[in-house]
């Protein structure tokens, strides 16, 4: 069965990251993230898309029991149905709106 790919960010989506980046440590998994990824993997190919060290991110995935639900870990933007990230803006076709959205952007944990 063909499954569409969903690129899923690690920091700020799957973990409790709140802006204090440490290149050698990935924060604990967020409440509900395990169940979300498990359920998402039933209908979609889940790929972790992160700027983290890929070995560290892979280790975090295994430590949190997610390895059976995640197809790949990458820092390359693969063709995908959707990208889920805490630092993104949906383009609505208007560059004027886009400029305003960039200037007014705040991550969810700073609202």
Backbone as a chain_set.jsonl record, in Angstrom:
{"seq": "XXXXXXXXXXXXXXXXXXXXXXXXXXXXXXXXXXXXXXXXXXXXXXXXXXXXXXXXXXXXXXXXXXXXXXXXXXXXXXXXXXXXXXXXXXXXXXXXXXXXXXXXXXXXXXX", "coords": {"N": [[0.836, -1.187, 0.0], [0.599, 2.163, -0.918], [1.849, 4.918, 0.825], [1.51, 8.304, 1.664], [4.107, 10.682, 2.308], [4.976, 12.237, 5.359], [6.814, 14.842, 6.575], [8.272, 15.334, 9.608], [9.114, 17.478, 12.154], [11.578, 17.467, 14.773], [12.585, 19.017, 17.137], [10.628, 21.031, 19.19], [8.296, 20.011, 18.208], [8.038, 17.109, 18.413], [9.435, 16.881, 20.785], [10.092, 18.422, 24.033], [11.273, 20.847, 23.542], [12.027, 24.258, 23.948], [13.329, 26.418, 22.826], [15.907, 26.581, 23.877], [18.627, 25.604, 22.736], [20.76, 22.794, 22.693], [23.447, 21.277, 21.426], [24.269, 18.716, 22.055], [22.308, 17.389, 23.403], [19.001, 16.203, 23.404], [15.831, 17.246, 24.196], [13.279, 15.772, 26.385], [10.646, 13.588, 25.2], [7.515, 14.89, 24.097], [4.343, 15.039, 25.81], [1.949, 12.852, 24.57], [3.157, 12.61, 22.078], [4.285, 10.106, 21.351], [2.012, 8.434, 20.938], [0.801, 9.907, 18.919], [2.661, 9.744, 16.753], [2.739, 6.973, 16.401], [0.048, 6.427, 15.621], [-0.117, 8.095, 13.36], [1.656, 6.811, 11.668], [0.244, 4.663, 10.746], [-1.198, 5.448, 8.538], [0.486, 7.071, 7.052], [3.788, 7.566, 5.695], [6.221, 8.221, 7.898], [8.691, 10.567, 8.283], [11.423, 11.852, 9.936], [12.445, 15.115, 9.915], [15.069, 17.042, 10.438], [17.371, 19.482, 11.76], [19.202, 18.61, 13.465], [22.052, 16.655, 14.617], [22.215, 13.682, 12.92], [22.772, 11.128, 13.927], [22.506, 11.487, 16.716], [19.79, 12.232, 16.768], [18.628, 9.869, 15.779], [19.3, 8.093, 17.819], [17.782, 9.211, 19.903], [15.207, 8.713, 18.946], [15.13, 5.9, 19.065], [15.523, 5.538, 21.844], [13.103, 6.499, 22.74], [11.296, 4.698, 21.821], [10.255, 4.875, 19.216], [11.133, 3.817, 16.843], [9.867, 1.833, 15.277], [7.899, 3.156, 13.934], [8.835, 5.159, 12.37], [10.145, 5.943, 9.268], [12.513, 7.096, 8.314], [15.281, 9.274, 9.094], [16.261, 12.491, 8.446], [18.098, 15.32, 7.101], [17.56, 16.456, 4.816], [15.328, 17.953, 2.634], [12.854, 16.038, 1.64], [10.656, 14.927, -1.036], [7.325, 15.406, -0.115], [4.039, 14.961, 1.275], [3.16, 16.619, 3.353], [4.695, 18.976, 5.61], [5.498, 19.184, 8.955], [6.192, 21.48, 11.337], [7.527, 23.533, 13.948], [8.465, 25.967, 13.318], [7.466, 27.411, 10.907], [5.757, 28.844, 8.111], [2.721, 28.946, 6.457], [2.396, 29.356, 3.065], [0.184, 31.454, 1.422], [-0.203, 32.307, -1.142], [0.102, 34.999, -1.388], [2.564, 37.354, -1.511], [2.775, 39.711, -0.111], [1.29, 39.196, 2.24], [2.955, 37.178, 3.151], [5.363, 38.478, 3.773], [4.506, 40.076, 5.93], [3.71, 38.019, 7.672], [6.179, 36.841, 8.198], [7.498, 38.896, 9.565], [5.857, 39.107, 11.829], [6.037, 36.659, 13.053], [5.922, 34.172, 15.607], [7.087, 31.488, 17.54], [5.153, 28.687, 18.718], [5.502, 28.244, 21.476], [6.14, 30.684, 22.489], [4.007, 32.28, 22.462]], "CA": [[0.0, 0.0, 0.0], [1.338, 3.419, -0.994], [1.567, 5.899, 1.874], [2.086, 9.628, 1.481], [5.133, 11.013, 3.289], [4.865, 13.414, 6.212], [8.065, 15.237, 7.213], [7.92, 15.734, 10.971], [10.236, 18.081, 12.864], [11.842, 16.924, 16.101], [12.576, 20.06, 18.167], [9.441, 21.875, 19.256], [7.125, 19.256, 17.762], [8.017, 15.822, 19.115], [10.02, 16.976, 22.12], [9.702, 19.564, 24.869], [12.155, 21.968, 23.197], [11.425, 25.596, 24.079], [14.228, 27.46, 22.357], [17.242, 26.521, 24.477], [19.301, 24.573, 21.953], [21.994, 22.173, 23.154], [23.771, 20.367, 20.326], [24.58, 17.372, 22.549], [21.19, 16.866, 24.195], [17.661, 16.418, 22.867], [14.878, 17.271, 25.292], [12.372, 14.625, 26.468], [9.486, 13.499, 24.305], [6.316, 15.619, 24.554], [3.154, 14.242, 26.121], [1.103, 12.555, 23.424], [3.916, 12.463, 20.835], [4.43, 8.691, 21.006], [0.738, 7.971, 20.387], [0.582, 10.618, 17.664], [3.517, 9.158, 15.714], [2.266, 5.6, 16.183], [-1.193, 6.496, 14.846], [0.18, 8.7, 12.062], [2.365, 5.834, 10.836], [-0.711, 3.717, 10.168], [-1.689, 5.972, 7.265], [1.504, 7.864, 6.379], [5.204, 7.289, 5.888], [6.708, 9.287, 8.774], [10.116, 10.848, 8.16], [11.857, 12.945, 10.795], [13.198, 16.118, 9.173], [15.663, 17.814, 11.525], [18.708, 20.043, 11.56], [20.033, 17.957, 14.48], [22.962, 15.579, 14.256], [21.331, 12.559, 12.596], [23.037, 10.019, 14.845], [21.878, 11.856, 17.983], [18.339, 12.163, 16.568], [18.271, 8.452, 15.664], [19.4, 7.541, 19.17], [16.615, 9.725, 20.638], [14.05, 7.971, 18.429], [15.195, 4.551, 19.644], [15.321, 5.662, 23.293], [11.699, 6.797, 22.988], [10.489, 3.611, 21.284], [9.571, 5.304, 17.994], [11.803, 3.294, 15.651], [8.968, 1.032, 14.441], [6.9, 4.022, 13.301], [9.535, 6.184, 11.595], [10.817, 5.354, 8.109], [13.827, 7.659, 8.055], [15.661, 10.528, 9.736], [17.023, 13.192, 7.421], [18.187, 16.778, 7.124], [17.306, 16.813, 3.42], [13.891, 18.083, 2.387], [12.397, 15.042, 0.682], [9.293, 15.149, -1.511], [6.404, 14.997, 0.937], [2.667, 15.461, 1.264], [3.115, 17.713, 4.315], [5.783, 19.186, 6.552], [5.006, 19.684, 10.238], [7.326, 22.122, 11.988], [7.138, 24.628, 14.831], [9.0, 27.213, 12.763], [7.136, 27.496, 9.496], [4.627, 29.679, 7.719], [2.035, 28.438, 5.275], [2.277, 30.35, 1.996], [-1.195, 31.509, 0.943], [-0.235, 32.869, -2.485], [0.327, 36.442, -1.329], [3.87, 37.73, -0.98], [2.567, 40.777, 0.876], [0.951, 38.514, 3.486], [4.118, 36.42, 3.583], [6.292, 39.416, 4.438], [3.912, 40.404, 7.231], [3.764, 36.821, 8.507], [7.573, 36.672, 8.625], [7.788, 39.926, 10.562], [5.036, 38.894, 13.025], [6.11, 35.258, 13.461], [6.347, 33.714, 16.931], [6.889, 30.052, 17.725], [3.982, 28.42, 19.57], [5.812, 28.303, 22.893], [6.371, 32.078, 22.875], [2.727, 33.013, 22.363]], "C": [[0.877, 1.247, 0.0], [0.886, 4.35, 0.124], [2.233, 7.219, 1.509], [3.072, 9.898, 2.613], [4.777, 12.287, 4.042], [6.234, 13.654, 6.825], [7.713, 15.865, 8.551], [9.163, 16.242, 11.676], [10.369, 17.477, 14.255], [11.705, 18.006, 17.177], [11.326, 20.93, 18.08], [8.177, 21.215, 18.768], [7.045, 17.951, 18.561], [8.582, 15.899, 20.527], [9.617, 18.264, 22.822], [10.592, 20.784, 24.654], [11.409, 23.294, 23.275], [12.43, 26.696, 23.765], [15.624, 27.449, 22.943], [18.008, 25.351, 23.867], [20.593, 24.113, 22.612], [22.336, 21.112, 22.118], [24.037, 18.932, 20.77], [23.444, 16.725, 23.327], [19.875, 17.194, 23.506], [16.684, 16.258, 24.023], [13.938, 16.074, 25.258], [11.198, 14.724, 25.488], [8.292, 14.237, 24.922], [5.189, 14.641, 24.876], [2.319, 14.067, 24.857], [1.853, 12.301, 22.13], [4.051, 11.0, 20.408], [3.163, 8.181, 20.328], [0.454, 8.629, 19.04], [1.373, 9.968, 16.529], [3.056, 7.74, 15.384], [1.017, 5.599, 15.302], [-0.966, 7.078, 13.456], [0.806, 7.681, 11.117], [1.442, 4.777, 10.236], [-1.144, 4.138, 8.764], [-0.649, 6.715, 6.434], [2.891, 7.293, 6.629], [5.76, 8.466, 6.681], [8.223, 9.383, 8.651], [10.431, 12.021, 9.077], [12.782, 13.829, 9.974], [13.752, 17.098, 10.205], [17.008, 18.395, 11.125], [19.687, 19.481, 12.59], [21.044, 16.999, 13.849], [22.107, 14.329, 14.068], [21.549, 11.352, 13.496], [22.386, 10.279, 16.207], [20.354, 11.754, 17.879], [17.872, 10.711, 16.474], [18.308, 7.769, 17.021], [18.19, 7.959, 20.005], [15.356, 8.967, 20.222], [14.001, 6.57, 19.037], [14.922, 4.588, 21.14], [13.854, 5.899, 23.657], [10.753, 5.793, 22.332], [9.755, 3.922, 19.996], [10.099, 4.642, 16.726], [10.9, 2.46, 14.746], [7.993, 1.879, 13.63], [7.519, 5.057, 12.372], [10.357, 5.504, 10.504], [12.25, 5.827, 7.942], [14.02, 8.904, 8.909], [16.572, 11.238, 8.759], [17.128, 14.678, 7.74], [18.042, 17.324, 5.703], [15.798, 16.869, 3.212], [13.485, 17.139, 1.261], [11.03, 15.446, 0.131], [8.311, 14.603, -0.461], [5.03, 15.619, 0.719], [2.552, 16.684, 2.164], [4.41, 17.787, 5.101], [5.181, 19.781, 7.807], [6.212, 20.197, 11.014], [6.812, 23.242, 12.873], [7.628, 25.978, 14.323], [8.732, 27.252, 11.256], [5.915, 28.389, 9.311], [4.026, 29.067, 6.469], [1.894, 29.576, 4.264], [0.872, 30.306, 1.428], [-1.327, 32.117, -0.448], [0.06, 34.357, -2.534], [1.689, 36.736, -0.712], [3.758, 38.858, 0.036], [2.21, 40.169, 2.231], [2.166, 37.776, 4.041], [5.113, 37.316, 4.314], [5.777, 39.788, 5.818], [3.996, 39.212, 8.182], [5.178, 36.553, 9.017], [7.888, 37.653, 9.751], [7.056, 39.689, 11.877], [5.176, 37.497, 13.631], [6.584, 35.08, 14.898], [6.116, 32.215, 16.993], [5.812, 29.841, 18.766], [4.291, 28.57, 21.05], [6.175, 29.698, 23.376], [5.109, 32.916, 22.771], [2.079, 33.158, 23.72]], "O": [[1.789, 1.373, 0.818], [-0.31, 4.545, 0.34], [3.391, 7.241, 1.093], [2.9, 9.41, 3.73], [4.339, 13.277, 3.456], [6.767, 12.786, 7.516], [6.94, 16.821, 8.611], [10.157, 15.523, 11.785], [9.385, 17.028, 14.842], [10.819, 17.928, 18.028], [11.013, 21.49, 17.029], [7.092, 21.784, 18.893], [6.086, 17.729, 19.3], [8.247, 15.072, 21.375], [8.89, 19.089, 22.268], [10.648, 21.664, 25.513], [10.309, 23.437, 22.742], [12.391, 27.773, 24.36], [16.459, 28.253, 22.529], [18.029, 24.251, 24.418], [21.414, 24.927, 23.036], [21.59, 20.146, 21.952], [24.03, 18.022, 19.941], [23.605, 15.625, 23.856], [19.658, 18.326, 23.075], [16.71, 15.257, 24.739], [13.806, 15.423, 24.221], [10.829, 15.804, 25.027], [8.095, 14.2, 26.136], [5.097, 13.561, 24.292], [2.024, 15.039, 24.162], [1.257, 11.823, 21.166], [3.942, 10.694, 19.221], [3.231, 7.565, 19.264], [-0.07, 7.989, 18.129], [0.819, 9.675, 15.47], [2.994, 7.359, 14.215], [0.946, 4.842, 14.334], [-1.554, 6.608, 12.482], [0.529, 7.681, 9.918], [1.835, 4.071, 9.307], [-1.421, 3.296, 7.91], [-0.866, 6.965, 5.248], [3.137, 6.628, 7.635], [5.769, 9.593, 6.186], [8.943, 8.411, 8.882], [9.781, 13.064, 9.003], [13.771, 13.362, 9.41], [13.005, 17.89, 10.779], [17.696, 17.86, 10.255], [20.866, 19.836, 12.587], [20.902, 16.593, 12.696], [21.354, 13.957, 14.967], [20.6, 10.628, 13.796], [21.779, 9.377, 16.783], [19.701, 11.25, 18.793], [16.832, 10.36, 17.031], [17.439, 6.956, 17.334], [17.635, 7.141, 20.739], [14.532, 8.62, 21.069], [12.944, 6.115, 19.473], [14.17, 3.759, 21.653], [13.416, 5.541, 24.75], [9.542, 6.015, 22.293], [8.734, 3.3, 19.704], [9.567, 4.88, 15.642], [11.152, 2.39, 13.543], [7.329, 1.363, 12.73], [6.799, 5.757, 11.66], [11.157, 4.609, 10.776], [13.11, 5.071, 7.488], [13.058, 9.508, 9.384], [17.553, 10.66, 8.29], [16.359, 15.22, 8.535], [18.355, 18.482, 5.426], [15.08, 15.937, 3.574], [13.738, 17.404, 0.086], [10.319, 16.226, 0.764], [8.459, 13.477, 0.014], [4.887, 16.656, 0.071], [1.923, 17.675, 1.791], [5.128, 16.798, 5.241], [4.443, 20.764, 7.744], [7.138, 19.442, 11.311], [5.775, 23.838, 12.583], [7.238, 27.019, 14.852], [9.65, 27.14, 10.444], [5.154, 28.641, 10.245], [4.743, 28.713, 5.533], [1.338, 30.628, 4.577], [0.407, 29.25, 0.999], [-2.436, 32.412, -0.892], [0.249, 34.917, -3.614], [1.943, 36.416, 0.449], [4.575, 38.945, 0.953], [2.757, 40.575, 3.256], [2.384, 37.749, 5.253], [5.64, 36.939, 5.36], [6.546, 39.811, 6.779], [4.315, 39.375, 9.359], [5.354, 36.09, 10.144], [8.476, 37.278, 10.766], [7.577, 40.033, 12.939], [4.507, 37.182, 14.616], [7.518, 35.743, 15.348], [5.077, 31.722, 16.555], [5.576, 30.71, 19.606], [3.421, 28.988, 21.813], [6.486, 29.881, 24.552], [5.147, 34.13, 22.97], [1.002, 33.743, 23.831]]}, "num_chains": 1, "name": "protein.A"}
